[in-house]
Amino acid sequence: MNRDGMLGAAAVTLTSILWGTTGTAASFAPTVGPLAIGAAALGIGGMLQGVIAIPSLISQRELLRANWKTVVLGALAVGLYPLAFYSSMRLAGVAVGSVISLATAPLFSGMLERIIERRPLSSTWMLAAALGILGSVLLCVSDLASGAHNAHSAHGAGSAVIPGILLALVAGATYASYSWAVKHLLTQGLPRPAAMGSVFALGGVLLMPVLVLTGGPILASRNSLLVAVYMALIPMFLGYLLFGYGLARLEASTATTITLLEPAVAAVLAVLVVGERLSILGWVGVSLFAVVLILIMRGSSTQRLPS
């Protein structure tokens, strides 16, 4: 991998680490519902992306107008993703919801690139995606076996698991969709601030009505407010700045494959911060993500796009 690709992979890896903190952070605001926490995190974070991109958005308005369908598609995906993602964890449990959401995203990304752009998928990517999915499954099985999800069993019991899994699939598809949309805008010649700012600002605006309707509990306690501020500014705002930087240097399928690191980060934080236990099977799953990153960094190549 060339220098730009390495920098892109490093940025997305750091993004994954930041995103991996969201589950632990949300545990400190148990009274805030999944719709509220998702709307606050990505809604506010997305609008901040738009604010810092205003000069680029103005200068690129003609090119944005020419690609408005892609911008709208990406924004709709941004608006749906956090609602589906956090709801899936509430219904099916943190492990199952997050693992299915993240493990299916690279597959949806690869399908979009293959179907829309007629781009062949490399054997290295397919191997990395398979190992990442296997690592996610091992983490999920370990979590279920150890009973770490018991705190969520009331929400994930019985018939609620199936809707939770379906929502996780929606989350994976929407995550892949907005990643592809931003990447496509970059390939059309838009600079990174305009591509990220247009998609995420519009997506953030779409999330504001949800936040108004469901966000009352965020203001009910100091802890809940601090959690919402942290999630909006650090994992979402800063995280997506880094993610956009990486997308300008990597294929969308490669970037989403690297973010399979997020469940491993979340599992380690659950052990170190929350006090959960991770079995040997879980640690094997975590170690597979190191293999995934090595494969991607050694086997991928990319052409630099406008940044």
Stockholm file with secondary structure:
# STOCKHOLM 1.0

chainA/1-307         MNRDGMLGAAAVTLTSILWGTTGTAASFAPTVGPLAIGAAALGIGGMLQGVIAIPSLISQRELLRANWKTVVLGALAVGLYPLAFYSSMRLAGVAVGSVISLATAPLFSGMLERIIERRPLSSTWMLAAALGILGSVLLCVSDLASGAHNAHSAHGAGSAVIPGILLALVAGATYASYSWAVKHLLTQGLPRPAAMGSVFALGGVLLMPVLVLTGGPILASRNSLLVAVYMALIPMFLGYLLFGYGLARLEASTATTITLLEPAVAAVLAVLVVGERLSILGWVGVSLFAVVLILIMRGSSTQRLPS
#=GR chainA/1-307 SS CCHHHHHHHHHHHHHHHHHTTHHHHHTTCTTSCHHHHHIIIIIIHHHHHHHHTHHHHHHTHHHHHHTHHHHHHHHHHHHHHHHHHHHHHHHHCHHHHHHHHHHHHHHHHHHHHHHHSCCCCCHHHHHHHHHHHHHHHHHHHHHHHHTTTGGGHHHHSGGGHHHHHHHHHHHHHHHHHHHHHHHHHHHTTCCHHHHHHHHHHHHHHHHHHHHHHHCGGGGSSHHHHHHHHHHIIIIIIIHHHHHHHHHTTSCHHHHHHHTTHHHHHHHHHIIIIICCCCCHHHHHHHHHHHHHHHHHHHHCCCCCCCC
#=GC SS_cons         CCHHHHHHHHHHHHHHHHHTTHHHHHTTCTTSCHHHHHIIIIIIHHHHHHHHTHHHHHHTHHHHHHTHHHHHHHHHHHHHHHHHHHHHHHHHCHHHHHHHHHHHHHHHHHHHHHHHSCCCCCHHHHHHHHHHHHHHHHHHHHHHHHTTTGGGHHHHSGGGHHHHHHHHHHHHHHHHHHHHHHHHHHHTTCCHHHHHHHHHHHHHHHHHHHHHHHCGGGGSSHHHHHHHHHHIIIIIIIHHHHHHHHHTTSCHHHHHHHTTHHHHHHHHHIIIIICCCCCHHHHHHHHHHHHHHHHHHHHCCCCCCCC
//
